């Protein structure tokens, strides 16, 4: 009995000493943390998507508190939370939130099975990254969407899916928060974050093919061939640039006139969320008024020709006189 009691006492003493050591160490080596970091972290959606550029929501909260020392949150934005969350953060830190244009993901490829024939069948892991590392995928285009869904697997909001009929990733703009996780996961870089634009309207070149025109035409029927016609119709605004056989529309300069969409001979430029175009009405042809006859064109009055005088018949010519009249010689008389 004494042995058991002694063991309990010894263990209790050891635990008490260890607790005292840990308590002293925690106070001695404690790292002070700004309480505002916890307050900001509670406001965030805790998606940990990394769209802000920091490792999770806790890292973004620390960055916000640190940025408060400079007095501005202009370089920080929580895409999933949007403007409402940034205003709450600014209120906690005693700052004013700057308005940030919301963005959505755009898949710059429309190479469906109908316009981009599949030549082979990939028998392996269903991953875009693996297919891209081992070859061009199942089509001849080495720049298009592989359709294995790496982007869909990393989206925490269910905003992007792969259409099984077209094998192309599609974005649901009503669910997209613009976090950029899908763009980072795409091995070919065909997903881009672009401003939503007024009424969610935007004009985009839905192609990422950088091959020359002849080769791009064989690879896909709706590929950009770098002809430059869109650049010519946008010379006034200079919103379209041409580089490496591929056109690109700058969303900050685009006036959404849609002239480039009409000029593209391949249908590689698409306008989103615009009303359908009105059919062009042909102007009725104006009947030309008959030209007034000119004075010179007036018909000439017929002139009655005077009857021609009868030509006198020539008198019969007299027989020509003999050059020398013949003389009759009389015979001489003896």
Secondary structure, 3 states (H helix, E strand, C coil): CHHHHHHHHHHHHHHHHHHHHHHHHHHHCCCCCCHHHHHHHHHCCCCCCCCCCCCHHHHHHHHHHHHHCCCCCCCCCCCCCHHHHHHHHHHHHCCCCCCCCCEEEEECCCCCCCCCCECCCCCCCCCHHHHHHHCCCCECCCCCCCCCCHHHHHCCCCCEEEECCCCEEEECCCCCCCCCHHHHHCCCCCEEEEECCHHHCEEEECCCCCCCHHHHHHHCCCCCCCCCHHHHHCCCCCCEEEECCEEEECCCCCCCCCHHHHHCCCCCEEEECCCCCCCCCCCCCCCCCCCCCCHHHCCCCCCCCCCCCCCCCCCCCCCCCCCCCCCCCCCCCC
